Amino acid sequence: MKKKIGTVMEADVLVEAKERAAREGRALADIIQDALINYLHEEIARGDAVRACDKFCSHGSALPLQEIDEILQEDMLAS
């Protein structure tokens, strides 16, 4: 269920959002909603990437090729 909200933002940000909505033939509300969804999920994806980096960097010696292949094939940022 959609809900109407009111908010205040910088005029130049609103202009850019309106221009993008017009270019894409979409409603401004859809552009803002997509941006908010991406922002809210960004932290989760960043945390996954940090954990993958920590796992990769935690080894004191060279990784076996098989383990490198497994890490490269693992899609940590998939939702």
mmCIF file of the N, C-alpha and C atoms, coordinates in Angstrom:
data_MODEL
# 
_entry.id   MODEL 
# 
loop_
_atom_site.group_PDB 
_atom_site.id 
_atom_site.type_symbol 
_atom_site.label_atom_id 
_atom_site.label_alt_id 
_atom_site.label_comp_id 
_atom_site.label_asym_id 
_atom_site.label_entity_id 
_atom_site.label_seq_id 
_atom_site.pdbx_PDB_ins_code 
_atom_site.Cartn_x 
_atom_site.Cartn_y 
_atom_site.Cartn_z 
_atom_site.occupancy 
_atom_site.B_iso_or_equiv 
_atom_site.pdbx_formal_charge 
_atom_site.auth_seq_id 
_atom_site.auth_comp_id 
_atom_site.auth_asym_id 
_atom_site.auth_atom_id 
_atom_site.pdbx_PDB_model_num 
ATOM 1   N N  . MET A 1 1  ? 0.835  -1.168  0.000   1.00 0.00 ? 1  MET A N  1 
ATOM 2   C CA . MET A 1 1  ? 0.000  0.000   0.000   1.00 0.00 ? 1  MET A CA 1 
ATOM 3   C C  . MET A 1 1  ? 0.890  1.244   0.000   1.00 0.00 ? 1  MET A C  1 
ATOM 4   N N  . LYS A 1 2  ? 0.629  2.133   -0.913  1.00 0.00 ? 2  LYS A N  1 
ATOM 5   C CA . LYS A 1 2  ? 1.407  3.364   -0.985  1.00 0.00 ? 2  LYS A CA 1 
ATOM 6   C C  . LYS A 1 2  ? 0.856  4.373   0.004   1.00 0.00 ? 2  LYS A C  1 
ATOM 7   N N  . LYS A 1 3  ? 1.760  5.220   0.498   1.00 0.00 ? 3  LYS A N  1 
ATOM 8   C CA . LYS A 1 3  ? 1.398  6.235   1.466   1.00 0.00 ? 3  LYS A CA 1 
ATOM 9   C C  . LYS A 1 3  ? 1.974  7.567   1.014   1.00 0.00 ? 3  LYS A C  1 
ATOM 10  N N  . LYS A 1 4  ? 1.196  8.614   1.106   1.00 0.00 ? 4  LYS A N  1 
ATOM 11  C CA . LYS A 1 4  ? 1.654  9.946   0.722   1.00 0.00 ? 4  LYS A CA 1 
ATOM 12  C C  . LYS A 1 4  ? 2.496  10.521  1.855   1.00 0.00 ? 4  LYS A C  1 
ATOM 13  N N  . ILE A 1 5  ? 3.644  11.118  1.480   1.00 0.00 ? 5  ILE A N  1 
ATOM 14  C CA . ILE A 1 5  ? 4.521  11.741  2.474   1.00 0.00 ? 5  ILE A CA 1 
ATOM 15  C C  . ILE A 1 5  ? 4.847  13.157  2.018   1.00 0.00 ? 5  ILE A C  1 
ATOM 16  N N  . GLY A 1 6  ? 5.329  13.942  2.936   1.00 0.00 ? 6  GLY A N  1 
ATOM 17  C CA . GLY A 1 6  ? 5.832  15.276  2.617   1.00 0.00 ? 6  GLY A CA 1 
ATOM 18  C C  . GLY A 1 6  ? 7.257  15.367  3.112   1.00 0.00 ? 6  GLY A C  1 
ATOM 19  N N  . THR A 1 7  ? 8.116  16.028  2.354   1.00 0.00 ? 7  THR A N  1 
ATOM 20  C CA . THR A 1 7  ? 9.505  16.145  2.764   1.00 0.00 ? 7  THR A CA 1 
ATOM 21  C C  . THR A 1 7  ? 10.110 17.411  2.183   1.00 0.00 ? 7  THR A C  1 
ATOM 22  N N  . VAL A 1 8  ? 11.274 17.769  2.661   1.00 0.00 ? 8  VAL A N  1 
ATOM 23  C CA . VAL A 1 8  ? 11.999 18.938  2.182   1.00 0.00 ? 8  VAL A CA 1 
ATOM 24  C C  . VAL A 1 8  ? 13.359 18.448  1.707   1.00 0.00 ? 8  VAL A C  1 
ATOM 25  N N  . MET A 1 9  ? 13.778 18.924  0.514   1.00 0.00 ? 9  MET A N  1 
ATOM 26  C CA . MET A 1 9  ? 15.099 18.559  0.003   1.00 0.00 ? 9  MET A CA 1 
ATOM 27  C C  . MET A 1 9  ? 15.689 19.731  -0.754  1.00 0.00 ? 9  MET A C  1 
ATOM 28  N N  . GLU A 1 10 ? 16.961 19.636  -1.034  1.00 0.00 ? 10 GLU A N  1 
ATOM 29  C CA . GLU A 1 10 ? 17.646 20.675  -1.794  1.00 0.00 ? 10 GLU A CA 1 
ATOM 30  C C  . GLU A 1 10 ? 17.009 20.807  -3.171  1.00 0.00 ? 10 GLU A C  1 
ATOM 31  N N  . ALA A 1 11 ? 16.849 22.044  -3.623  1.00 0.00 ? 11 ALA A N  1 
ATOM 32  C CA . ALA A 1 11 ? 16.188 22.308  -4.902  1.00 0.00 ? 11 ALA A CA 1 
ATOM 33  C C  . ALA A 1 11 ? 16.917 21.639  -6.064  1.00 0.00 ? 11 ALA A C  1 
ATOM 34  N N  . ASP A 1 12 ? 18.256 21.665  -6.051  1.00 0.00 ? 12 ASP A N  1 
ATOM 35  C CA . ASP A 1 12 ? 19.004 21.078  -7.165  1.00 0.00 ? 12 ASP A CA 1 
ATOM 36  C C  . ASP A 1 12 ? 18.841 19.560  -7.221  1.00 0.00 ? 12 ASP A C  1 
ATOM 37  N N  . VAL A 1 13 ? 18.688 18.922  -6.068  1.00 0.00 ? 13 VAL A N  1 
ATOM 38  C CA . VAL A 1 13 ? 18.459 17.475  -6.042  1.00 0.00 ? 13 VAL A CA 1 
ATOM 39  C C  . VAL A 1 13 ? 17.097 17.161  -6.647  1.00 0.00 ? 13 VAL A C  1 
ATOM 40  N N  . LEU A 1 14 ? 16.111 17.961  -6.294  1.00 0.00 ? 14 LEU A N  1 
ATOM 41  C CA . LEU A 1 14 ? 14.771 17.765  -6.836  1.00 0.00 ? 14 LEU A CA 1 
ATOM 42  C C  . LEU A 1 14 ? 14.751 17.977  -8.347  1.00 0.00 ? 14 LEU A C  1 
ATOM 43  N N  . VAL A 1 15 ? 15.470 18.991  -8.824  1.00 0.00 ? 15 VAL A N  1 
ATOM 44  C CA . VAL A 1 15 ? 15.545 19.246  -10.270 1.00 0.00 ? 15 VAL A CA 1 
ATOM 45  C C  . VAL A 1 15 ? 16.151 18.039  -10.980 1.00 0.00 ? 15 VAL A C  1 
ATOM 46  N N  . GLU A 1 16 ? 17.254 17.512  -10.438 1.00 0.00 ? 16 GLU A N  1 
ATOM 47  C CA . GLU A 1 16 ? 17.890 16.338  -11.054 1.00 0.00 ? 16 GLU A CA 1 
ATOM 48  C C  . GLU A 1 16 ? 16.957 15.139  -11.071 1.00 0.00 ? 16 GLU A C  1 
ATOM 49  N N  . ALA A 1 17 ? 16.248 14.936  -9.975  1.00 0.00 ? 17 ALA A N  1 
ATOM 50  C CA . ALA A 1 17 ? 15.319 13.802  -9.897  1.00 0.00 ? 17 ALA A CA 1 
ATOM 51  C C  . ALA A 1 17 ? 14.192 13.959  -10.911 1.00 0.00 ? 17 ALA A C  1 
ATOM 52  N N  . LYS A 1 18 ? 13.670 15.167  -11.053 1.00 0.00 ? 18 LYS A N  1 
ATOM 53  C CA . LYS A 1 18 ? 12.601 15.414  -12.030 1.00 0.00 ? 18 LYS A CA 1 
ATOM 54  C C  . LYS A 1 18 ? 13.103 15.209  -13.456 1.00 0.00 ? 18 LYS A C  1 
ATOM 55  N N  . GLU A 1 19 ? 14.327 15.667  -13.729 1.00 0.00 ? 19 GLU A N  1 
ATOM 56  C CA . GLU A 1 19 ? 14.904 15.483  -15.067 1.00 0.00 ? 19 GLU A CA 1 
ATOM 57  C C  . GLU A 1 19 ? 15.075 14.002  -15.381 1.00 0.00 ? 19 GLU A C  1 
ATOM 58  N N  . ARG A 1 20 ? 15.553 13.263  -14.414 1.00 0.00 ? 20 ARG A N  1 
ATOM 59  C CA . ARG A 1 20 ? 15.743 11.821  -14.634 1.00 0.00 ? 20 ARG A CA 1 
ATOM 60  C C  . ARG A 1 20 ? 14.406 11.126  -14.845 1.00 0.00 ? 20 ARG A C  1 
ATOM 61  N N  . ALA A 1 21 ? 13.418 11.484  -14.057 1.00 0.00 ? 21 ALA A N  1 
ATOM 62  C CA . ALA A 1 21 ? 12.085 10.900  -14.214 1.00 0.00 ? 21 ALA A CA 1 
ATOM 63  C C  . ALA A 1 21 ? 11.553 11.181  -15.616 1.00 0.00 ? 21 ALA A C  1 
ATOM 64  N N  . ALA A 1 22 ? 11.747 12.402  -16.095 1.00 0.00 ? 22 ALA A N  1 
ATOM 65  C CA . ALA A 1 22 ? 11.278 12.764  -17.436 1.00 0.00 ? 22 ALA A CA 1 
ATOM 66  C C  . ALA A 1 22 ? 12.029 11.974  -18.506 1.00 0.00 ? 22 ALA A C  1 
ATOM 67  N N  . ARG A 1 23 ? 13.358 11.866  -18.358 1.00 0.00 ? 23 ARG A N  1 
ATOM 68  C CA . ARG A 1 23 ? 14.166 11.113  -19.338 1.00 0.00 ? 23 ARG A CA 1 
ATOM 69  C C  . ARG A 1 23 ? 13.730 9.660   -19.415 1.00 0.00 ? 23 ARG A C  1 
ATOM 70  N N  . GLU A 1 24 ? 13.411 9.086   -18.258 1.00 0.00 ? 24 GLU A N  1 
ATOM 71  C CA . GLU A 1 24 ? 13.059 7.666   -18.202 1.00 0.00 ? 24 GLU A CA 1 
ATOM 72  C C  . GLU A 1 24 ? 11.565 7.419   -18.372 1.00 0.00 ? 24 GLU A C  1 
ATOM 73  N N  . GLY A 1 25 ? 10.791 8.499   -18.471 1.00 0.00 ? 25 GLY A N  1 
ATOM 74  C CA . GLY A 1 25 ? 9.347  8.345   -18.625 1.00 0.00 ? 25 GLY A CA 1 
ATOM 75  C C  . GLY A 1 25 ? 8.701  7.707   -17.407 1.00 0.00 ? 25 GLY A C  1 
ATOM 76  N N  . ARG A 1 26 ? 9.207  8.051   -16.236 1.00 0.00 ? 26 ARG A N  1 
ATOM 77  C CA . ARG A 1 26 ? 8.712  7.469   -14.986 1.00 0.00 ? 26 ARG A CA 1 
ATOM 78  C C  . ARG A 1 26 ? 8.196  8.571   -14.071 1.00 0.00 ? 26 ARG A C  1 
ATOM 79  N N  . ALA A 1 27 ? 7.433  8.175   -13.091 1.00 0.00 ? 27 ALA A N  1 
ATOM 80  C CA . ALA A 1 27 ? 6.937  9.127   -12.099 1.00 0.00 ? 27 ALA A CA 1 
ATOM 81  C C  . ALA A 1 27 ? 8.064  9.510   -11.138 1.00 0.00 ? 27 ALA A C  1 
ATOM 82  N N  . LEU A 1 28 ? 8.046  10.756  -10.693 1.00 0.00 ? 28 LEU A N  1 
ATOM 83  C CA . LEU A 1 28 ? 9.032  11.225  -9.724  1.00 0.00 ? 28 LEU A CA 1 
ATOM 84  C C  . LEU A 1 28 ? 9.006  10.356  -8.465  1.00 0.00 ? 28 LEU A C  1 
ATOM 85  N N  . ALA A 1 29 ? 7.832  9.979   -8.023  1.00 0.00 ? 29 ALA A N  1 
ATOM 86  C CA . ALA A 1 29 ? 7.708  9.134   -6.828  1.00 0.00 ? 29 ALA A CA 1 
ATOM 87  C C  . ALA A 1 29 ? 8.455  7.815   -7.006  1.00 0.00 ? 29 ALA A C  1 
ATOM 88  N N  . ASP A 1 30 ? 8.427  7.246   -8.215  1.00 0.00 ? 30 ASP A N  1 
ATOM 89  C CA . ASP A 1 30 ? 9.135  5.984   -8.464  1.00 0.00 ? 30 ASP A CA 1 
ATOM 90  C C  . ASP A 1 30 ? 10.647 6.179   -8.386  1.00 0.00 ? 30 ASP A C  1 
ATOM 91  N N  . ILE A 1 31 ? 11.134 7.295   -8.907  1.00 0.00 ? 31 ILE A N  1 
ATOM 92  C CA . ILE A 1 31 ? 12.572 7.594   -8.850  1.00 0.00 ? 31 ILE A CA 1 
ATOM 93  C C  . ILE A 1 31 ? 13.013 7.728   -7.392  1.00 0.00 ? 31 ILE A C  1 
ATOM 94  N N  . ILE A 1 32 ? 12.254 8.479   -6.608  1.00 0.00 ? 32 ILE A N  1 
ATOM 95  C CA . ILE A 1 32 ? 12.594 8.683   -5.198  1.00 0.00 ? 32 ILE A CA 1 
ATOM 96  C C  . ILE A 1 32 ? 12.501 7.367   -4.429  1.00 0.00 ? 32 ILE A C  1 
ATOM 97  N N  . GLN A 1 33 ? 11.484 6.573   -4.698  1.00 0.00 ? 33 GLN A N  1 
ATOM 98  C CA . GLN A 1 33 ? 11.334 5.284   -4.015  1.00 0.00 ? 33 GLN A CA 1 
ATOM 99  C C  . GLN A 1 33 ? 12.499 4.359   -4.345  1.00 0.00 ? 33 GLN A C  1 
ATOM 100 N N  . ASP A 1 34 ? 12.896 4.279   -5.615  1.00 0.00 ? 34 ASP A N  1 
ATOM 101 C CA . ASP A 1 34 ? 14.033 3.437   -5.994  1.00 0.00 ? 34 ASP A CA 1 
ATOM 102 C C  . ASP A 1 34 ? 15.306 3.891   -5.288  1.00 0.00 ? 34 ASP A C  1 
ATOM 103 N N  . ALA A 1 35 ? 15.520 5.209   -5.223  1.00 0.00 ? 35 ALA A N  1 
ATOM 104 C CA . ALA A 1 35 ? 16.713 5.738   -4.559  1.00 0.00 ? 35 ALA A CA 1 
ATOM 105 C C  . ALA A 1 35 ? 16.712 5.379   -3.074  1.00 0.00 ? 35 ALA A C  1 
ATOM 106 N N  . LEU A 1 36 ? 15.568 5.470   -2.438  1.00 0.00 ? 36 LEU A N  1 
ATOM 107 C CA . LEU A 1 36 ? 15.470 5.151   -1.014  1.00 0.00 ? 36 LEU A CA 1 
ATOM 108 C C  . LEU A 1 36 ? 15.685 3.660   -0.766  1.00 0.00 ? 36 LEU A C  1 
ATOM 109 N N  . ILE A 1 37 ? 15.117 2.825   -1.611  1.00 0.00 ? 37 ILE A N  1 
ATOM 110 C CA . ILE A 1 37 ? 15.319 1.376   -1.479  1.00 0.00 ? 37 ILE A CA 1 
ATOM 111 C C  . ILE A 1 37 ? 16.798 1.036   -1.634  1.00 0.00 ? 37 ILE A C  1 
ATOM 112 N N  . ASN A 1 38 ? 17.449 1.616   -2.653  1.00 0.00 ? 38 ASN A N  1 
ATOM 113 C CA . ASN A 1 38 ? 18.881 1.364   -2.853  1.00 0.00 ? 38 ASN A CA 1 
ATOM 114 C C  . ASN A 1 38 ? 19.690 1.819   -1.649  1.00 0.00 ? 38 ASN A C  1 
ATOM 115 N N  . TYR A 1 39 ? 19.357 2.971   -1.100  1.00 0.00 ? 39 TYR A N  1 
ATOM 116 C CA . TYR A 1 39 ? 20.062 3.482   0.075   1.00 0.00 ? 39 TYR A CA 1 
ATOM 117 C C  . TYR A 1 39 ? 19.892 2.542   1.267   1.00 0.00 ? 39 TYR A C  1 
ATOM 118 N N  . LEU A 1 40 ? 18.682 2.081   1.490   1.00 0.00 ? 40 LEU A N  1 
ATOM 119 C CA . LEU A 1 40 ? 18.412 1.217   2.638   1.00 0.00 ? 40 LEU A CA 1 
ATOM 120 C C  . LEU A 1 40 ? 19.111 -0.134  2.530   1.00 0.00 ? 40 LEU A C  1 
ATOM 121 N N  . HIS A 1 41 ? 19.303 -0.646  1.324   1.00 0.00 ? 41 HIS A N  1 
ATOM 122 C CA . HIS A 1 41 ? 19.941 -1.949  1.139   1.00 0.00 ? 41 HIS A CA 1 
ATOM 123 C C  . HIS A 1 41 ? 21.445 -1.845  0.942   1.00 0.00 ? 41 HIS A C  1 
ATOM 124 N N  . GLU A 1 42 ? 21.951 -0.640  0.735   1.00 0.00 ? 42 GLU A N  1 
ATOM 125 C CA . GLU A 1 42 ? 23.377 -0.431  0.498   1.00 0.00 ? 42 GLU A CA 1 
ATOM 126 C C  . GLU A 1 42 ? 24.221 -0.901  1.672   1.00 0.00 ? 42 GLU A C  1 
ATOM 127 N N  . GLU A 1 43 ? 23.785 -0.621  2.886   1.00 0.00 ? 43 GLU A N  1 
ATOM 128 C CA . GLU A 1 43 ? 24.554 -0.994  4.074   1.00 0.00 ? 43 GLU A CA 1 
ATOM 129 C C  . GLU A 1 43 ? 24.709 -2.507  4.178   1.00 0.00 ? 43 GLU A C  1 
ATOM 130 N N  . ILE A 1 44 ? 23.669 -3.239  3.839   1.00 0.00 ? 44 ILE A N  1 
ATOM 131 C CA . ILE A 1 44 ? 23.725 -4.702  3.876   1.00 0.00 ? 44 ILE A CA 1 
ATOM 132 C C  . ILE A 1 44 ? 24.749 -5.206  2.867   1.00 0.00 ? 44 ILE A C  1 
ATOM 133 N N  . ALA A 1 45 ? 24.686 -4.688  1.644   1.00 0.00 ? 45 ALA A N  1 
ATOM 134 C CA . ALA A 1 45 ? 25.621 -5.113  0.601   1.00 0.00 ? 45 ALA A CA 1 
ATOM 135 C C  . ALA A 1 45 ? 27.049 -4.741  0.976   1.00 0.00 ? 45 ALA A C  1 
ATOM 136 N N  . ARG A 1 46 ? 27.240 -3.550  1.541   1.00 0.00 ? 46 ARG A N  1 
ATOM 137 C CA . ARG A 1 46 ? 28.579 -3.122  1.941   1.00 0.00 ? 46 ARG A CA 1 
ATOM 138 C C  . ARG A 1 46 ? 29.107 -4.043  3.034   1.00 0.00 ? 46 ARG A C  1 
ATOM 139 N N  . GLY A 1 47 ? 28.255 -4.442  3.970   1.00 0.00 ? 47 GLY A N  1 
ATOM 140 C CA . GLY A 1 47 ? 28.675 -5.354  5.030   1.00 0.00 ? 47 GLY A CA 1 
ATOM 141 C C  . GLY A 1 47 ? 29.110 -6.693  4.472   1.00 0.00 ? 47 GLY A C  1 
ATOM 142 N N  . ASP A 1 48 ? 28.389 -7.199  3.471   1.00 0.00 ? 48 ASP A N  1 
ATOM 143 C CA . ASP A 1 48 ? 28.772 -8.455  2.827   1.00 0.00 ? 48 ASP A CA 1 
ATOM 144 C C  . ASP A 1 48 ? 30.130 -8.311  2.149   1.00 0.00 ? 48 ASP A C  1 
ATOM 145 N N  . ALA A 1 49 ? 30.359 -7.195  1.489   1.00 0.00 ? 49 ALA A N  1 
ATOM 146 C CA . ALA A 1 49 ? 31.631 -6.969  0.803   1.00 0.00 ? 49 ALA A CA 1 
ATOM 147 C C  . ALA A 1 49 ? 32.774 -6.872  1.805   1.00 0.00 ? 49 ALA A C  1 
ATOM 148 N N  . VAL A 1 50 ? 32.542 -6.211  2.925   1.00 0.00 ? 50 VAL A N  1 
ATOM 149 C CA . VAL A 1 50 ? 33.575 -6.094  3.958   1.00 0.00 ? 50 VAL A CA 1 
ATOM 150 C C  . VAL A 1 50 ? 33.903 -7.467  4.536   1.00 0.00 ? 50 VAL A C  1 
ATOM 151 N N  . ARG A 1 51 ? 32.875 -8.277  4.804   1.00 0.00 ? 51 ARG A N  1 
ATOM 152 C CA . ARG A 1 51 ? 33.121 -9.634  5.321   1.00 0.00 ? 51 ARG A CA 1 
ATOM 153 C C  . ARG A 1 51 ? 33.906 -10.472 4.308   1.00 0.00 ? 51 ARG A C  1 
ATOM 154 N N  . ALA A 1 52 ? 33.588 -10.341 3.028   1.00 0.00 ? 52 ALA A N  1 
ATOM 155 C CA . ALA A 1 52 ? 34.318 -11.083 1.997   1.00 0.00 ? 52 ALA A CA 1 
ATOM 156 C C  . ALA A 1 52 ? 35.771 -10.635 1.958   1.00 0.00 ? 52 ALA A C  1 
ATOM 157 N N  . CYS A 1 53 ? 35.989 -9.342  2.065   1.00 0.00 ? 53 CYS A N  1 
ATOM 158 C CA . CYS A 1 53 ? 37.356 -8.809  2.061   1.00 0.00 ? 53 CYS A CA 1 
ATOM 159 C C  . CYS A 1 53 ? 38.121 -9.288  3.294   1.00 0.00 ? 53 CYS A C  1 
ATOM 160 N N  . ASP A 1 54 ? 37.465 -9.249  4.453   1.00 0.00 ? 54 ASP A N  1 
ATOM 161 C CA . ASP A 1 54 ? 38.111 -9.738  5.681   1.00 0.00 ? 54 ASP A CA 1 
ATOM 162 C C  . ASP A 1 54 ? 38.489 -11.209 5.554   1.00 0.00 ? 54 ASP A C  1 
ATOM 163 N N  . LYS A 1 55 ? 37.588 -12.008 4.989   1.00 0.00 ? 55 LYS A N  1 
ATOM 164 C CA . LYS A 1 55 ? 37.862 -13.436 4.802   1.00 0.00 ? 55 LYS A CA 1 
ATOM 165 C C  . LYS A 1 55 ? 39.059 -13.622 3.877   1.00 0.00 ? 55 LYS A C  1 
ATOM 166 N N  . PHE A 1 56 ? 39.080 -12.861 2.801   1.00 0.00 ? 56 PHE A N  1 
ATOM 167 C CA . PHE A 1 56 ? 40.156 -12.981 1.824   1.00 0.00 ? 56 PHE A CA 1 
ATOM 168 C C  . PHE A 1 56 ? 41.495 -12.558 2.425   1.00 0.00 ? 56 PHE A C  1 
ATOM 169 N N  . CYS A 1 57 ? 41.477 -11.484 3.220   1.00 0.00 ? 57 CYS A N  1 
ATOM 170 C CA . CYS A 1 57 ? 42.720 -10.923 3.758   1.00 0.00 ? 57 CYS A CA 1 
ATOM 171 C C  . CYS A 1 57 ? 43.172 -11.584 5.063   1.00 0.00 ? 57 CYS A C  1 
ATOM 172 N N  . SER A 1 58 ? 42.362 -12.458 5.638   1.00 0.00 ? 58 SER A N  1 
ATOM 173 C CA . SER A 1 58 ? 42.682 -13.029 6.943   1.00 0.00 ? 58 SER A CA 1 
ATOM 174 C C  . SER A 1 58 ? 43.730 -14.135 6.885   1.00 0.00 ? 58 SER A C  1 
ATOM 175 N N  . HIS A 1 59 ? 44.021 -14.623 5.707   1.00 0.00 ? 59 HIS A N  1 
ATOM 176 C CA . HIS A 1 59 ? 44.999 -15.705 5.579   1.00 0.00 ? 59 HIS A CA 1 
ATOM 177 C C  . HIS A 1 59 ? 46.411 -15.144 5.663   1.00 0.00 ? 59 HIS A C  1 
ATOM 178 N N  . GLY A 1 60 ? 47.233 -15.776 6.500   1.00 0.00 ? 60 GLY A N  1 
ATOM 179 C CA . GLY A 1 60 ? 48.598 -15.312 6.680   1.00 0.00 ? 60 GLY A CA 1 
ATOM 180 C C  . GLY A 1 60 ? 49.520 -15.697 5.540   1.00 0.00 ? 60 GLY A C  1 
ATOM 181 N N  . SER A 1 61 ? 49.135 -16.686 4.770   1.00 0.00 ? 61 SER A N  1 
ATOM 182 C CA . SER A 1 61 ? 49.992 -17.122 3.668   1.00 0.00 ? 61 SER A CA 1 
ATOM 183 C C  . SER A 1 61 ? 49.190 -17.112 2.375   1.00 0.00 ? 61 SER A C  1 
ATOM 184 N N  . ALA A 1 62 ? 49.862 -17.468 1.317   1.00 0.00 ? 62 ALA A N  1 
ATOM 185 C CA . ALA A 1 62 ? 49.204 -17.484 0.009   1.00 0.00 ? 62 ALA A CA 1 
ATOM 186 C C  . ALA A 1 62 ? 48.048 -18.482 0.014   1.00 0.00 ? 62 ALA A C  1 
ATOM 187 N N  . LEU A 1 63 ? 46.979 -18.120 -0.612  1.00 0.00 ? 63 LEU A N  1 
ATOM 188 C CA . LEU A 1 63 ? 45.816 -19.005 -0.693  1.00 0.00 ? 63 LEU A CA 1 
ATOM 189 C C  . LEU A 1 63 ? 46.024 -20.047 -1.781  1.00 0.00 ? 63 LEU A C  1 
ATOM 190 N N  . PRO A 1 64 ? 45.534 -21.249 -1.551  1.00 0.00 ? 64 PRO A N  1 
ATOM 191 C CA . PRO A 1 64 ? 45.566 -22.248 -2.619  1.00 0.00 ? 64 PRO A CA 1 
ATOM 192 C C  . PRO A 1 64 ? 44.672 -21.778 -3.774  1.00 0.00 ? 64 PRO A C  1 
ATOM 193 N N  . LEU A 1 65 ? 45.035 -22.142 -4.989  1.00 0.00 ? 65 LEU A N  1 
ATOM 194 C CA . LEU A 1 65 ? 44.269 -21.722 -6.163  1.00 0.00 ? 65 LEU A CA 1 
ATOM 195 C C  . LEU A 1 65 ? 42.802 -22.127 -6.066  1.00 0.00 ? 65 LEU A C  1 
ATOM 196 N N  . GLN A 1 66 ? 42.531 -23.292 -5.521  1.00 0.00 ? 66 GLN A N  1 
ATOM 197 C CA . GLN A 1 66 ? 41.146 -23.749 -5.394  1.00 0.00 ? 66 GLN A CA 1 
ATOM 198 C C  . GLN A 1 66 ? 40.337 -22.794 -4.510  1.00 0.00 ? 66 GLN A C  1 
ATOM 199 N N  . GLU A 1 67 ? 40.934 -22.349 -3.409  1.00 0.00 ? 67 GLU A N  1 
ATOM 200 C CA . GLU A 1 67 ? 40.216 -21.428 -2.518  1.00 0.00 ? 67 GLU A CA 1 
ATOM 201 C C  . GLU A 1 67 ? 40.021 -20.064 -3.177  1.00 0.00 ? 67 GLU A C  1 
ATOM 202 N N  . ILE A 1 68 ? 40.998 -19.608 -3.932  1.00 0.00 ? 68 ILE A N  1 
ATOM 203 C CA . ILE A 1 68 ? 40.848 -18.349 -4.672  1.00 0.00 ? 68 ILE A CA 1 
ATOM 204 C C  . ILE A 1 68 ? 39.697 -18.465 -5.660  1.00 0.00 ? 68 ILE A C  1 
ATOM 205 N N  . ASP A 1 69 ? 39.636 -19.584 -6.381  1.00 0.00 ? 69 ASP A N  1 
ATOM 206 C CA . ASP A 1 69 ? 38.534 -19.801 -7.331  1.00 0.00 ? 69 ASP A CA 1 
ATOM 207 C C  . ASP A 1 69 ? 37.184 -19.797 -6.620  1.00 0.00 ? 69 ASP A C  1 
ATOM 208 N N  . GLU A 1 70 ? 37.108 -20.434 -5.452  1.00 0.00 ? 70 GLU A N  1 
ATOM 209 C CA . GLU A 1 70 ? 35.846 -20.466 -4.698  1.00 0.00 ? 70 GLU A CA 1 
ATOM 210 C C  . GLU A 1 70 ? 35.422 -19.060 -4.280  1.00 0.00 ? 70 GLU A C  1 
ATOM 211 N N  . ILE A 1 71 ? 36.380 -18.271 -3.828  1.00 0.00 ? 71 ILE A N  1 
ATOM 212 C CA . ILE A 1 71 ? 36.072 -16.901 -3.407  1.00 0.00 ? 71 ILE A CA 1 
ATOM 213 C C  . ILE A 1 71 ? 35.613 -16.066 -4.596  1.00 0.00 ? 71 ILE A C  1 
ATOM 214 N N  . LEU A 1 72 ? 36.297 -16.220 -5.722  1.00 0.00 ? 72 LEU A N  1 
ATOM 215 C CA . LEU A 1 72 ? 35.931 -15.446 -6.908  1.00 0.00 ? 72 LEU A CA 1 
ATOM 216 C C  . LEU A 1 72 ? 34.561 -15.833 -7.444  1.00 0.00 ? 72 LEU A C  1 
ATOM 217 N N  . GLN A 1 73 ? 34.180 -17.086 -7.284  1.00 0.00 ? 73 GLN A N  1 
ATOM 218 C CA . GLN A 1 73 ? 32.887 -17.536 -7.798  1.00 0.00 ? 73 GLN A CA 1 
ATOM 219 C C  . GLN A 1 73 ? 31.748 -17.214 -6.841  1.00 0.00 ? 73 GLN A C  1 
ATOM 220 N N  . GLU A 1 74 ? 32.066 -16.927 -5.602  1.00 0.00 ? 74 GLU A N  1 
ATOM 221 C CA . GLU A 1 74 ? 31.051 -16.611 -4.608  1.00 0.00 ? 74 GLU A CA 1 
ATOM 222 C C  . GLU A 1 74 ? 30.542 -15.193 -4.861  1.00 0.00 ? 74 GLU A C  1 
ATOM 223 N N  . ASP A 1 75 ? 29.254 -15.049 -5.030  1.00 0.00 ? 75 ASP A N  1 
ATOM 224 C CA . ASP A 1 75 ? 28.684 -13.731 -5.286  1.00 0.00 ? 75 ASP A CA 1 
ATOM 225 C C  . ASP A 1 75 ? 28.166 -13.151 -3.979  1.00 0.00 ? 75 ASP A C  1 
ATOM 226 N N  . MET A 1 76 ? 29.032 -12.473 -3.269  1.00 0.00 ? 76 MET A N  1 
ATOM 227 C CA . MET A 1 76 ? 28.683 -11.939 -1.953  1.00 0.00 ? 76 MET A CA 1 
ATOM 228 C C  . MET A 1 76 ? 27.695 -10.785 -2.031  1.00 0.00 ? 76 MET A C  1 
ATOM 229 N N  . LEU A 1 77 ? 27.591 -10.118 -3.177  1.00 0.00 ? 77 LEU A N  1 
ATOM 230 C CA . LEU A 1 77 ? 26.725 -8.948  -3.280  1.00 0.00 ? 77 LEU A CA 1 
ATOM 231 C C  . LEU A 1 77 ? 25.369 -9.277  -3.876  1.00 0.00 ? 77 LEU A C  1 
ATOM 232 N N  . ALA A 1 78 ? 25.112 -10.555 -4.148  1.00 0.00 ? 78 ALA A N  1 
ATOM 233 C CA . ALA A 1 78 ? 23.804 -10.932 -4.708  1.00 0.00 ? 78 ALA A CA 1 
ATOM 234 C C  . ALA A 1 78 ? 22.736 -10.741 -3.643  1.00 0.00 ? 78 ALA A C  1 
ATOM 235 N N  . SER A 1 79 ? 21.585 -10.302 -4.091  1.00 0.00 ? 79 SER A N  1 
ATOM 236 C CA . SER A 1 79 ? 20.506 -10.114 -3.115  1.00 0.00 ? 79 SER A CA 1 
ATOM 237 C C  . SER A 1 79 ? 19.508 -11.227 -3.191  1.00 0.00 ? 79 SER A C  1 
# 
